[in-house]
């Protein structure tokens, strides 16, 4: 599929690295720490003999980049290439501090412990997690690297915001070396109930690592509750009103760690602006035309991951075709499945299964003029995604477990005419905010089928009522609201209650 922004990306200027904007100031008052830096390397095809950098897409970068450029702040993370040393540099006004990782670090810490132990464990063991001591040793070592980089560059009393499950030990490591810091942590994925978390051999160390933070942010209140229950069960922590009084080796309270829900959101302004551009509206119309102008276009947009429920969605759609409730002449499902962790065996097998299922459906139900499932194993720029959102009558989000699912929020935001329908898994964090969606249990295939039919046949008046309420919720709670709310809570004075 030829996308709208391909030529733009080909001709985009390479932005070369420059030294940090304040080379004499090695200390920063505000620091963000994440597994990856907020930039991607791009090759220079202009013959200059050097690579450049492009700002990464995604909500986190969008939310925090303006803050980084205005403040005396720096972003710490891996630059994306193993066994390579990159000095601190500045990009579009952001100071960036690369952490160097070896090939072994990437294999053991990232592909191993982070994505084959923590990821499946925190997603309700949809796939079985693996527990290897060598992976854990690497996880500890790499977390130490990140913590050391922050400790070297943080000013006295600086605010540090650590991001996500790859860096759960960093808060405690920073607390030990730099007790002067104000430390926040945000977990972008679910946090499992204690009955599942109990499987982790290093459960105590992870909880202890997280409790180094002053404020722990989670997507849903249930995630914050799961963490507090685990802190009580596995560390014997004293939990009162979402607070833990954390004690040092001498038994004295060193600080109070709080756990709260801060549901992340999207860059609403960007999506709204793109959804009104004539060229993107025209592209949406062209997508419908290329598909034969079906009566209904259904859309799924996911990373190719076993947590996303793509198999369940395909099964429901195939059965609707088999039952005759949906005809290939009237409806097409577009499934965008962006590549993910392709070196991991489970993901390779999942891709084979999904592609085999799509081939079977199309082989059975396609006609010369019509295709049942248009499967796209690509990543697309945001311009093309918004065109797809505008083209789709029904959005299918059937995640088996998802921290938030920002695709659901992007689809609703793009529907400026208040039309369309969202079918949303109750196991996605977005279900807490988008209560007017058609909420489903993706494991219930019959229920999923009947709900898809309701969405396909939704009367326009009912569609407008639902979409208008969902759009208002998102417009009032964009990604800037999320970051501002978290950082304001981090700066709050906590009243200590020893009663």
C-alpha positions in Angstrom: 0.0 0.0 0.0 1.6 3.3 -1.2 1.3 5.6 1.8 0.8 9.3 1.9 4.0 10.2 3.7 6.5 8.0 1.9 8.0 10.7 -0.3 8.1 13.1 2.7 10.1 10.6 4.7 12.5 9.9 1.8 13.4 13.6 1.4 13.4 14.5 5.1 16.5 16.4 6.1 19.1 14.5 8.2 19.6 16.3 11.5 23.1 15.7 12.7 24.1 15.3 16.3 25.6 18.4 18.0 27.2 18.6 21.4 25.0 19.2 24.4 23.5 22.7 24.3 25.3 23.7 27.5 28.6 21.9 27.3 29.9 23.4 30.5 26.7 22.4 32.4 26.9 18.7 33.1 24.2 18.7 35.7 20.5 18.8 34.9 17.5 19.8 37.1 15.0 17.5 35.2 15.8 14.1 33.7 13.8 11.5 31.9 15.1 7.9 31.8 13.8 5.3 29.4 15.1 2.2 27.6 15.4 4.2 24.3 16.4 7.7 23.6 13.6 9.8 21.9 15.4 9.7 18.6 16.0 7.2 15.8 19.1 7.1 13.7 18.6 7.7 10.0 21.1 7.1 7.2 22.5 10.1 5.3 22.0 9.4 1.6 23.4 12.8 0.6 27.0 11.7 0.6 28.1 13.6 3.7 29.5 10.4 5.3 27.6 10.6 8.6 24.3 9.6 10.0 21.7 11.8 11.6 18.8 11.6 13.9 15.0 11.9 13.7 12.7 12.4 16.7 10.9 9.2 17.4 7.1 9.0 17.0 5.0 8.1 20.1 3.0 9.7 22.9 5.8 9.7 25.5 8.2 11.7 23.2 5.4 14.0 22.2 4.4 14.7 25.8 7.9 15.3 27.2 9.9 16.8 24.3 8.6 20.4 24.7 9.3 20.2 28.4 12.8 19.0 27.8 13.5 21.9 25.3 12.3 24.5 27.7 13.9 23.3 30.9 17.4 22.5 31.9 16.6 18.9 31.3 18.2 15.8 29.8 17.0 12.4 28.5 18.9 9.2 29.3 18.5 6.1 27.2 20.0 3.6 24.8 20.7 5.1 21.3 19.7 1.8 19.5 23.0 0.3 18.3 24.9 -2.3 20.4 28.6 -2.2 21.0 28.9 1.5 20.0 29.9 4.4 22.1 28.0 7.7 21.5 28.8 10.8 23.4 26.1 13.1 24.9 24.6 15.3 22.2 21.7 17.7 21.5 18.9 17.2 19.1 16.2 19.8 18.4 16.9 21.5 21.7 16.9 18.3 23.8 20.0 17.2 25.6 20.5 13.4 25.2 22.7 11.1 27.3 23.3 7.8 25.6 23.7 4.6 27.7 26.0 2.1 25.9 24.7 -1.5 25.7 26.6 -4.5 24.4 25.2 -7.2 22.1 25.0 -9.4 25.2 23.0 -6.7 27.1 20.5 -6.5 24.2 20.1 -10.2 24.1 19.9 -10.9 27.8 18.5 -7.7 29.4 16.2 -6.6 26.6 15.1 -9.6 24.5 15.5 -11.9 27.5 14.4 -10.6 30.9 12.5 -7.6 29.8 10.5 -9.1 26.9 10.5 -12.9 27.6 10.2 -12.7 31.4 8.5 -9.5 32.5 6.4 -8.8 29.4 4.5 -12.1 29.4 4.3 -12.2 33.2 2.8 -8.7 33.4 0.3 -9.6 30.6 -1.4 -12.4 32.6 1.0 -15.1 31.3 -0.9 -15.2 28.0 2.5 -16.7 26.9 4.6 -18.6 29.4 7.4 -16.4 30.9 10.9 -17.8 31.1 13.0 -17.4 34.2 16.8 -17.5 33.7 19.4 -16.3 36.2 21.7 -15.1 33.5 18.9 -12.8 32.2 18.3 -11.5 35.7 22.0 -10.8 36.2 22.1 -8.8 33.0 18.9 -6.9 34.0 20.5 -5.8 37.3 23.7 -4.8 35.5 22.0 -2.7 32.8 19.7 -1.0 35.4 22.9 -0.1 37.2 24.3 1.5 34.0 21.2 3.6 33.6 21.2 4.7 37.3 24.9 5.6 37.2 24.3 7.8 34.1 21.5 9.7 35.9 23.5 10.0 39.1 26.5 11.5 37.2 24.4 14.2 35.4 21.6 15.1 37.9 21.9 18.4 39.7 21.3 18.6 43.5 17.6 18.0 44.2 16.8 17.2 40.6 13.5 15.6 39.5 14.0 12.2 37.7 11.2 10.5 35.9 12.0 6.8 35.1 9.9 5.1 32.4 8.6 1.5 32.2 9.3 -2.1 33.0 12.8 -2.4 31.6 14.1 -0.1 34.4 12.3 -1.2 37.6 15.5 -1.3 39.7 16.6 2.2 38.8 14.5 4.0 41.5 16.1 2.1 44.4 19.6 2.4 42.9 19.2 6.1 42.6 17.7 6.3 46.1 20.9 4.7 47.5 23.4 6.8 45.6 21.4 10.1 45.4 18.9 10.4 48.2 18.5 14.1 47.3 16.6 13.4 44.1 12.9 13.5 43.6 12.1 10.2 41.8 9.1 9.3 39.8 8.4 6.0 38.0 5.7 5.3 35.4 4.7 1.7 34.3 3.3 1.8 30.8 2.1 -1.8 30.8 -0.2 -3.6 33.3 1.0 -4.7 36.7 -0.2 -8.2 37.5 -2.1 -9.4 40.6 0.1 -10.9 43.4 -1.1 -14.4 42.5 0.7 -14.0 39.1 3.5 -11.8 40.2 4.4 -14.5 42.8 5.9 -16.7 40.0 8.8 -14.3 39.6 11.8 -15.6 41.4 13.1 -12.0 42.0 9.8 -10.6 43.1 11.1 -9.0 46.3 14.0 -7.3 44.4 11.6 -5.8 41.8 9.2 -4.5 44.5 12.1 -3.1 46.5 13.5 -1.5 43.3 10.2 0.2 42.5 9.7 1.4 46.1 12.8 3.6 45.6 10.5 6.1 43.9 8.5 8.8 45.6 5.6 8.4 43.2 4.7 5.3 41.1 2.3 5.9 38.2 0.1 3.1 36.7 -2.4 3.1 33.8 -5.4 1.8 35.9 -6.3 1.9 39.6 -6.3 -1.9 39.5 -2.6 -1.9 38.5 -1.8 0.5 41.4 -3.8 -1.8 43.7 -2.0 -4.9 42.4 1.4 -3.3 43.2 0.4 -2.3 46.7 -0.9 -5.8 47.4 2.4 -7.3 46.2 4.4 -4.8 48.3 2.4 -5.9 51.4 2.6 -9.6 50.6 6.2 -10.0 49.4 8.0 -7.3 51.4 5.7 -7.0 54.4 5.3 -3.3 53.6 3.0 -1.2 55.7 0.4 0.2 53.1 -1.9 3.0 54.1 -4.1 4.9 51.6 -1.9 4.1 48.5 1.2 5.0 50.5 4.2 2.9 51.7 6.5 4.1 54.4 9.8 2.8 53.1 12.4 2.0 55.6 16.2 2.0 55.3 18.6 -0.7 56.6 18.4 1.0 60.1 14.7 0.5 60.2 14.0 4.3 60.0 11.6 5.6 57.4 13.6 7.1 54.5 10.6 8.3 52.3 7.0 7.7 51.5 6.3 5.9 48.2 2.8 6.6 46.6 1.1 4.6 43.9 -1.6 6.2 41.8 -3.3 5.8 38.4 -2.4 8.3 35.7 -3.9 7.0 32.4 -1.7 8.1 29.5 -3.2 9.7 26.4 -2.3 11.0 23.0 -1.3 14.1 21.1 -4.8 15.2 20.5 -3.9 18.4 18.6 -1.8 16.5 16.1 -4.4 13.9 15.3 -7.2 16.5 15.0 -5.1 18.7 12.7 -4.2 15.8 10.4 -7.8 14.5 10.3 -8.9 17.8 8.7 -6.2 18.1 6.0 -7.6 17.8 2.5 -4.8 15.5 1.3 -5.5 13.0 4.2 -9.2 13.1 3.7 -8.6 12.4 0.0 -6.2 9.6 0.9 -9.0 8.0 3.1 -11.4 8.2 0.1 -8.7 6.6 -2.1 -8.3 3.7 0.4 -12.0 3.0 0.2 -11.9 3.1 -3.6 -8.9 0.8 -3.7 -10.9 -1.7 -1.7 -13.8 -1.6 -4.0 -15.9 0.9 -2.0 -17.3 -1.7 0.4 -20.3 -0.8 2.6 -18.2 -1.3 5.7 -14.5 -1.2 6.4 -13.4 -2.7 9.7 -9.9 -1.9 11.0 -7.4 -3.4 13.3 -4.1 -1.7 14.1 -1.6 -3.5 16.4 2.0 -4.4 17.0 2.3 -8.0 16.0 2.1 -9.3 19.6 0.3 -12.2 21.3 -1.3 -9.8 23.8 -3.3 -8.0 21.0 -6.0 -10.6 20.4 -5.5 -10.6 16.6 -6.2 -14.3 16.3 -9.5 -13.9 18.2 -10.5 -11.0 15.9 -9.8 -13.0 12.8 -11.7 -16.0 14.1 -14.8 -13.9 14.8 -14.6 -12.2 11.4 -14.2 -15.6 9.6 -17.2 -17.0 11.5 -19.3 -14.0 10.6 -18.4 -14.7 6.9 -19.1 -18.4 7.3 -22.5 -17.7 9.0 -23.5 -15.3 6.2 -24.0 -12.4 8.6 -21.3 -10.5 6.8 -20.6 -10.8 3.0 -17.2 -10.2 1.4 -19.0 -8.0 -1.2 -20.1 -5.7 1.7 -17.3 -5.7 4.3 -13.5 -5.8 4.4 -11.2 -6.0 7.4 -7.9 -4.1 7.2 -5.4 -5.6 9.6 -2.2 -3.5 10.2 0.3 -5.6 12.1 3.5 -3.7 12.6 6.7 -5.8 13.0 7.7 -6.6 16.6 10.6 -8.5 18.2 11.2 -10.6 15.2 14.2 -12.2 16.7 12.1 -13.8 19.4 10.8 -17.3 18.5 7.3 -16.7 19.9 6.8 -13.7 17.7 8.1 -15.5 14.6 5.6 -18.3 15.2 2.8 -15.8 15.8 3.5 -14.1 12.5 3.4 -17.5 10.7 0.1 -18.3 12.4 -1.6 -14.9 11.6 -0.5 -15.0 8.0 -1.6 -18.5 7.6 -5.1 -17.6 9.0 -5.4 -14.6 6.7 -4.4 -16.8 3.7 -7.1 -19.4 4.7 -9.8 -16.7 5.1 -9.0 -15.0 1.8 -8.7 -18.3 0.0 -12.1 -19.3 1.2 -14.1 -16.1 0.8 -12.3 -13.8 -1.7 -13.9 -13.1 -5.0 -12.2 -11.6 -8.1 -13.4 -8.1 -7.1 -13.3 -8.4 -3.3 -10.8 -9.3 -0.5 -12.0 -10.3 2.9 -8.8 -9.4 4.9 -6.2 -6.9 3.7 -3.2 -7.8 5.8 -0.4 -5.2 6.1 2.8 -6.3 7.9 4.2 -2.8 8.0 4.7 0.3 10.2 3.1 3.4 8.8 3.7 7.1 9.5 1.0 8.9 11.5 -0.4 10.6 8.3 -1.3 7.2 6.8 -2.7 6.0 10.1 -5.1 8.9 10.3 -6.2 8.3 6.7 -6.9 4.7 7.8 -8.9 5.9 10.8 -11.0 8.2 8.6 -11.6 5.3 6.1 -12.7 2.8 8.7 -16.3 2.5 9.8 -15.6 0.2 12.7 -12.3 0.0 14.8 -11.6 -3.4 16.4 -9.4 -3.4 19.6 -9.5 -6.9 20.9 -6.5 -7.0 23.2 -6.3 -9.8 25.7 -4.4 -7.5 28.0 -3.1 -4.0 27.4 -1.9 -1.2 29.6 -3.8 1.4 27.7 -4.1 1.0 23.9 -3.6 4.5 22.3 -4.9 3.3 18.9 -8.4 3.3 20.3 -7.9 7.0 21.5 -6.4 8.0 18.1 -9.3 6.5 16.2 -11.9 8.4 18.3 -10.0 11.6 18.1 -9.8 11.4 14.3 -13.6 11.0 13.9 -14.3 14.7 13.8 -17.8 14.1 12.3 -18.7 12.0 15.4 -19.4 8.9 13.3 -17.9 5.4 13.3 -17.9 2.8 16.1 -15.2 1.4 18.5 -15.3 -2.2 19.6 -13.0 -2.2 22.6 -11.7 -5.0 24.9 -12.5 -4.6 28.5 -9.0 -5.8 29.2 -7.4 -2.7 27.7 -6.8 0.3 30.0 -8.6 2.6 27.5 -11.9 0.8 28.5 -11.8 2.8 31.8 -12.1 6.1 29.9 -14.0 5.1 26.8 -17.1 3.7 28.4 -19.3 4.5 25.4 -17.4 2.0 23.2 -18.8 -1.4 22.6 -16.9 -3.2 25.4 -16.2 -6.9 24.8 -14.5 -9.9 26.3 -12.3 -11.1 23.4 -12.2 -14.7 24.7 -16.0 -14.8 24.1 -16.1 -15.3 20.3 -19.9 -15.5 20.1 -20.1 -12.2 22.1 -17.4 -10.6 20.0 -19.3 -11.6 16.8 -22.6 -10.2 18.0 -20.9 -7.0 19.1 -19.2 -6.5 15.8 -22.6 -6.9 14.1 -24.1 -4.3 16.4 -21.2 -1.9 15.5 -21.6 -2.6 11.8 -25.3 -1.9 11.9 -25.2 1.0 14.4 -27.8 3.7 13.6 -26.1 7.1 12.9 -27.8 8.9 15.8 -26.5 6.3 18.3 -23.1 6.4 16.7 -22.9 10.2 17.2 -24.0 10.0 20.8 -21.4 7.5 21.7 -18.6 9.1 19.7 -19.3 12.6 21.0 -19.0 11.5 24.6 -15.7 9.6 23.9 -14.2 12.4 22.0 -14.9 14.9 24.8 -13.2 12.6 27.3 -10.0 12.4 25.2 -10.0 16.1 24.2 -10.1 17.0 27.9 -7.4 14.5 28.9 -4.6 14.6 26.3 -1.0 13.6 26.7 0.0 17.0 28.0 -2.6 16.7 30.7 -1.1 13.3 31.6 2.5 14.5 32.0 1.5 17.7 33.9 -0.7 15.7 36.3 2.0 13.2 37.1 4.7 15.8 37.6 2.4 18.0 39.7 1.7 15.0 41.9 5.4 14.2 42.2 6.1 17.7 43.5 3.3 17.5 46.1 4.3 17.6 49.7 3.4 14.3 51.4 2.1 14.5 54.9 3.5 11.7 56.9 1.0 9.8 59.0 2.6 7.5 61.6 -0.6 6.7 63.4 
